[in-house]
Amino acid sequence: MRDLAQRLLDAYPRIDVLANNAGGMMNTRETTVDGFEKTFQVNHLAPVLLTTLLLDRLVQCRASVLNTSSMANKFVRTGFDDLDAVQKQSGSVAYSSSKLANILFTKELHRRYHGAGISTAAFHPGPVASNFSAEVDNPMFGVIYRSPLRHLALIGTEQGSDELVWLASATPGVDWRSGEYYHKHKVAKANKLADDAGMAERLWENSLELLGERAVS
């Protein structure tokens, strides 16, 4: 991720939009070579690190930072005060936690940097017919994502990209509000924990501490 950030800085004097869109759901709990639970690292820590490493350029360019979340954020019942406990999760539970973390990160990024020029939003792309949950041994996901009739419940990749394309091409402050969670071009209802400003701040600081980055104000 640090190498990617440096290559982006070297190649692009302007960054108008950063789309943190990579993610996945793992079947069993895995620990990465960095020592983190894989879902937590891929879905949350990686975009936090990339955004932080690009922060000066993003501020300079008054960029939009767009974070792909999911309606799965609504399934979380506990917060992030104990990141060790969060990293003991696996499967769909770990995925849901990471998607709530995306929204909390969005809100805290807005609080800290909107005044400096950054606009940011999280969004639910919809149930896209992709292989992102191919590894997950979960009956519900099996029915939805691997059934021959999945096209009845899922949307195609082009339709699934609509929310991201809209946010990236529309004008923040005019067409959409920074710091919000979106679905179908409208502010959507998220988990009530997403409104906990203290939790968002602590998650920000604790995540940067795990990553070894300075807790930028």
ZADOLUM-764426 format. One record per residue (C-alpha): residue in three letters; z, x, y. Coordinates in steps of 0.05 Angstrom, whole numbers, plus 32768, in hexadecimal, padded with zeros to 4 digits. Each point is the difference from the previous one (the first is absolute). Layout:
<bavos>
AlaZXY/...
</bavos>
This chain:
<bavos>
Met800080008000/Arg800F80398030/Asp7FBC801E7FEF/Leu7FDE7FBD800D/Ala80237FFA8044/Gln7FE980458014/Arg7FB97FF37FEA/Leu7FFF7FBF8029/Leu801B8023803D/Asp7FCC80377FF9/Ala7FC67FD07FF5/Tyr80107FC88031/Pro8013800D8048/Arg800A7FB48006/Ile80237FD37FCE/Asp7FFA7FB88017/Val80177FDE7FC0/Leu802C801A7FC7/Ala7FFC7FD27FC4/Asn8038800E7FCE/Asn7FDE7FDA7FC8/Ala800C80297FC1/Gly80327FE47FCE/Gly800E7FED7FB9/Met802F7FE07FCE/Met801B80287FC5/Asn80147FE37FBD/Thr803C802D7FF4/Arg802C8029802C/Glu7FE08044800E/Thr8019803A8029/Thr7FCD80298027/Val7FFF804B8005/Asp80237FF78043/Gly803A7FDE7FDE/Phe7FF57FB98019/Glu7FF37FBF7FDB/Lys7FB47FFB7FFE/Thr7FF87FBA801D/Phe803080108039/Gln7FDB80418010/Val7FB97FE67FFB/Asn800B7FBE8024/His803580138033/Leu801080498009/Ala7FB780178000/Pro7FEA7FD3803A/Val804080108026/Leu7FF2804B7FF9/Leu7FB67FFA8012/Thr80107FD6803E/Thr803680308016/Leu7FD4803D7FF8/Leu7FC97FDE8029/Leu80307FE28033/Asp7FEF802A803D/Arg7FB67FF37FF6/Leu800C7FB67FF5/Val80297FFB8040/Gln7FCC80278027/Cys7FC87FD27FE8/Arg80297FBF8007/Ala7FEF7FF27FB8/Ser800C7FC67FD2/Val8028800D7FC0/Leu7FF37FCC7FCB/Asn802B7FFC7FC2/Thr7FEB7FD97FC2/Ser803C7FD87FE7/Ser80027FC47FD2/Met801F7FBB7FF9/Ala802880227FC8/Asn802F80178038/Lys80207FBB7FFC/Phe801C800D7FBB/Val803180368017/Arg80497FEC8003/Thr802280428013/Gly7FF280318037/Phe7FF6804B8006/Asp8044801B8012/Asp800380227FBC/Leu7FBE80237FF6/Asp8019801F7FBF/Ala80087FB97FE4/Val7FBB7FEC801A/Gln7FE1803B7FDC/Lys801D7FE97FBE/Gln7FD57FC28002/Ser7FBF7FF97FDA/Gly7FC47FD37FF6/Ser7FF87FC2802B/Val80478009801D/Ala7FF08045801B/Tyr7FBD7FE5801B/Ser80217FC78025/Ser8033802F801F/Ser7FC9802F8018/Lys7FDA7FC68020/Leu803E7FEB8026/Ala800880488015/Asn7FB97FFE801C/Ile80147FC7802F/Leu804180218015/Phe7FDB8040800F/Thr7FCE7FD98029/Lys80367FDF8029/Glu80258041800D/Leu7FC080258012/His7FF37FC98032/Arg80468004801D/Arg7FFD804B8009/Tyr7FB8800B8014/His7FDF7FC2801B/Gly801680148046/Ala7FDD80427FF6/Gly7FBF7FDE7FEE/Ile80007FF37FB4/Ser7FF27FBB7FE6/Thr80127FF07FB8/Ala7FFD7FC77FCF/Ala800E7FF37FB6/Phe7FD77FCE7FD9/His7FF77FDD7FBE/Pro7FB780077FEA/Gly80047FC87FCD/Pro7FFC80027FB4/Val7FC680307FF8/Ala7FDC80087FBE/Ser800C804A7FF6/Asn801F802D7FCC/Phe803D8014802A/Ser80307FE07FCE/Ala7FDA80147FC1/Glu803A80297FE6/Val80347FC98008/Asp80187FDE7FC1/Asn80167FBF8022/Pro7FEB7FBC7FE4/Met7FF57FE28045/Phe7FD380388017/Gly7FDD80007FBD/Val7FED7FB78009/Ile7FEA80098048/Tyr7FDE80448000/Arg7FE6800A7FB9/Ser7FEC7FBA7FEB/Pro7FB67FF07FF8/Leu800E7FC78031/Arg801E802D8035/His7FC87FF08030/Leu801E7FBB8008/Ala8041801C801D/Leu7FE980418020/Ile7FD28012803A/Gly7FCA80358000/Thr800780448020/Glu7FD57FEE803C/Gln802B7FC4800F/Gly803E80297FF2/Ser7FEC80328035/Asp7FF87FCB8035/Glu80478004801D/Leu7FFD804C8007/Val7FBA7FFE801F/Trp80177FCA8031/Leu803E80268016/Ala7FD980418006/Ser7FC87FE2802A/Ala80267FCD8029/Thr80278011803F/Pro804C80097FF9/Gly80267FDA8035/Val7FC67FCF8006/Asp7FEC7FEC7FB9/Trp803F80157FDD/Arg804880148011/Ser801B80447FEF/Gly803C80037FD1/Glu7FEE7FC17FD9/Tyr7FEE7FEF7FB8/Tyr7FBD7FDD7FF8/His7FDA7FD67FCE/Lys7FBF7FDB800C/His7FFE80188049/Lys80437FE18010/Val804880188004/Ala801D7FF07FBB/Lys80467FF47FE8/Ala801E803D7FDE/Asn8042800C7FDB/Lys803B7FF2802E/Leu801580487FF4/Ala7FC380168027/Asp80237FE88040/Asp803C802E7FF5/Ala7FF580338038/Gly803A802A7FE8/Met7FE380047FBA/Ala7FBC8014801D/Glu801F80388029/Arg8029801A7FC6/Leu7FC47FFE7FD1/Trp7FD780288033/Glu803580358009/Asn801280057FB6/Ser7FB680047FEC/Leu7FF380398031/Glu803E80237FE6/Leu7FE57FFB7FB9/Leu7FBD801C8018/Gly802080388027/Glu7FE37FE88042/Arg80267FFD8041/Ala80197FBA8010/Val7FD17FF5803B/Ser801A7FD08034/
</bavos>
